[in-house]
Amino acid sequence: MSDATRGSTVDTFGTAQTVRADDGVDIAFRVHGAGRRPVTLLHSLGLDGSWFESLVTAMGSDYQFIVPDLRGHGRSATGEVSLGRVAADVITVLDACDARSSAVFGISMGGMVAQVLAASYPERVDALCLAATTYGYDEPAIAGALARAAEARNGMAPIAAATVARWFGPADEVPQRLLPQARRAEQQLLAGSATVHADYLAAMTQVGEFAVPVGTPTLVLGGRDDLSTGSAVIERLAGSIPGAELHFVPGGHLMAFTDPESVAAHLRDFLDCLD
C-alpha cells in the first residue's frame, strides 16, 4: 500500500482502510484475496462495498478484489458529488493499492462510475463488467431522476420504500430468502444522508457524457426480474459498446448480491478469457 493509506477498522467484511482524496475526503476501501488479477467492485446507490461479500466468496481465490465505499456511503466521508469526482476517488484507491490497472465491475450506479473510469482513465481499466445499469438518460428519465432527487431532499422515508420495491419487489411479494437483504437495504437507505442521495441521483444523469472507449473488453449483465433497469435498457447499453458480451442472469436489480453464484460464473468466464 502507498503512504497515502491511513488508519483501518475491522467489521464482518474484513479490514477497511482509508485513503485521502485530493479534495480532502477520506475514502474507505477493502482488499480481499491475493490472486493474479485485480478486480475493482463498485456498489449501487445507497449501499456500500460490504454488499459484495457474497460475490467475492463465490468468485474464489484467483483474484484480488478492491472494494471501495464510494464517497458519502459506508465508511467513506462525504464531499462534492459528481461522476467524475467519484471516478477520481476510485483511481486514488487503486493508487493506494499499487494497482496499475484493474478490471472493474459496477452495479447500477457503480456501473455508471465504471463507464466514467473507462472513459477518463482508459489506461487504468483492463475490462468492464456493467450490471443493471445504463449508458444514458433520455429527457423523461432525466426529469424523473431530478424529481426523485427533489423528493429525497425532503426526507428518505418515501424514497427508501420505493427504492426497495424496485430492487426486491413489492413488500408483500419479496421472496422469503431475500427478506433479510430487503430489510438491510431499507435500513441502510434510511440511515443515509438525504442530501448525498439526492446529489447522486442528479449526478447519475451525467453518465451519457462519457463513452466507453472502443476496444475495452466489456461484459454486460441484466437481471431477468429487474424492476428498475429493464431488458431494453440493458440491451441498448450492450449495443452501445462494440463487441460487448451480453447475458441475462437470475435475479432482480441487485443480482450480484442476491444471486451471486450466477453472476460469478459469467464474471469468471469473462475474466479468464482476457488472459
N, C-alpha and C positions, 0 to 999 in steps of 0.2 A: 504493500500500500504506500501511496505517496505521503509526504509530510502534511498534506492538507487535511488528512483524516483526523478527526478529533473526537475523543470520547466514545463510549459504547454503552448499550443497555442490552439486557437479555430478556426474551419472552419465549413463548412456546414455539415460535418460528426461528429461534436462534438469536445470535448476537446482532443487534442493529448498531451500525456505526454511523457517524455523521461526517459530512464534508461541507465546507462553507462555499456557497456560490459567490460569483464575483460581485453580486449586489448585497452581500452580507447575510443572505438567508441560509440557514442550516438545513441541509437535505440529508435525510436518513436513508440508509440502504443496508441490505444484507447480501452476503455472498454464500452460496451453497455449492458444495462439490468442488472437485479439482480436475474435472475432465478436460479433454483436449480442446473443446470449442466453447468460448464464452457465448452465452445467450442472455440477453437483457430482457426482462419481463416487465411490461408496463400495464398497470391496472386501470380499471374503469373509474368514472367519476363517483366520488363519494365514498369509495372504499380505500384499500391500501394494499401494499405489497404482500402482506401476510395471507391474503386470499389465494396466493399461488402455491401454498404449501402442498396441496394435494397434487397439483400438476408437476411440481418438482419431484415429488415422490414417484409419480407414475412414469416420469421420464427416465429415471435410473441414474447411473453414476458416470455416464460418458461425457457429461457437460459440466461447465462451470456457470452457475446461474447468478446473475447480477440483478438484484431486485430492489429498486428504489421505491420509497414512498414519495410520490410527486408532491411538490410544494403545496402546503395547505392541507395535506392528507396524512393520516397516521402520525408518525413521529416527526415529520418534517415541519418546519416553521412556515409561516405564511408571508407572502410578499406579492409583488406585482405578478399578474397572471396574463400570459399570452401563450399561444402555442410555441412561438419561437423562444420565449423565455424558458418554458418548461423543457424544451428540447436542449437548450444550453445547459440546464441543470443535469440532464442525463449525461451529456459529454463530461461535465465536471465529475460525475460519479465514475464514469469509465476511466478518466484520468487517475482518480484516486485508487482504482483497482489495477492500474498499469495495463489496461486493456487497450491495445492499439486500435482494435476494431471488434465488432461483435455482431452476431445475428440478433435481430430484435423482434420480439413477439409483443404485440399490443392488442388489447381487447377493448372494444368500444372507444371511449375517449383515448385510451392508451394507444389504440390503432391510429388515431389521428396524430398523436405525438410521434409515433413511429414513422409516419409518412413525412412529417416535417424534418425529423432526423435525417432520413434518407435524402431529402431534397437539399437540406442545408449543410450536411456533413457527409457527403457520399463516400468519402474515403474511410469513414468510421463504421459504416454499415455494410456487413458482408451479405446479408439477406434479410428479408422481411417476412413475418407471418402476421397477417392482418385479420383479426377475428371480430365479427359482429360490429363492423364499423362502416364508415362511408368515406368517399373521397371528395364530397362536396355537398353543399346545401343549395336547393333552389329557393326562389323567393318565398314561397309558403313555408318551407322548412326553417328559413332564417327567421321569419316572423314568429313562428311557433316557438323556436328556441329563445328568442328575446322575450316573448310573453312569459315563458316559464321562468326566465331569469328575473323578470319583474316580480312574478309571484313569489319566487324564492326569497327575495329581499324582504318580504313581509312575514317570513317565518317558514320553517322547514316542514312542519307537520303535513300540510296538504301535498307538497312536493314529494315527501318521503313515501306516503301511502301510494301515490300514483306511480312513482318510480318502481317500487317493489312489485306492484301489479304488472307493470310492463316486463319486469325481469323474471318473475316467478309465476305469473298468472293471478287472477282474482283471488282474494284472501280465502274464500271458501272452496277454492279449487286447487290450491297448492298441494302437490303430492306430499305424502307423509314424510318421505325421505328428505325432502327439501325444506321442511318447516324450520329446522334449526338455522339453516342458512338465510332463509327469508327473514326470520326474526333478527338474526345478527345484522343483516343488511339494513333493516329498518332502524335498529338501534344506532348503528353507525351513522346513518344519514341524519337522524335526529340530533346526534351529538356533534355533528359537524357545523362549521360556520355557514350561515345562510349567505353571507357576503361572498365567501370563497366559492360556494356552489354557483351562485349567480354569475360571478366573474368567469368561471369556467364555461358555463352554458353560452355566454356571449363569445368567449374566445374560440369555442369549438366551431363557430361559423366561419372562422378564418381558414379552415382546412383546405378549401378549394383554391387557395392562393399558392399551394405547394403541390408539385408534381413529382412522383417517384421517378428517379432517373431511369431512362431506358437501359436495359441490361441488368437491373437489380433483380436477382432471383427472388421471387415472391410467391408465397402461399397465401391464399385467401380462404378463410373458413366461415361458414354460416351455420347457425343453429336451425335445425329443422322446425323447431317450435318457437322461434324467436318472435315475440310480440312487439319488439321495439325496432329491430332492423330487419325488415322482411327480405325474402329471397331476391326480389327485383333489385333492391339496393345493393345486395352482395354481388349479384351478377354484374351490375353496372360497374362496381368497383373493380372486379376482376377484369372486365373488358377494357378498363381504362389503363391497365398496366400490361404492355406487350409481354406475352409469354407467361403470364401469371397462371398458377395452378389453382383450381377451384374445387373445393369439396364442401358438402353439407354433412354435418355430424349430428348425432342425437343431442337433444338439449335445447334450452332457450337462449336468451341473450347472454347469460353468463356461463356458457357451456364449458369453458376452461376450468371453472370452479365446480360446477355441478356434475359434469361428466368428463372428468379429466383423462380417463383412460383412452377414450376415443380421440380426443384432441392430441394426446401424447403420441398415439400411434401414427397419426398423419404428420405431426411435427418431427418425430424421429425419422420417418422415411424421407421427408423433405430435407432435413439437415444432413442426413447420411449421403444423399445424392450430391451434395456440394463438394464432397471430398474428391 
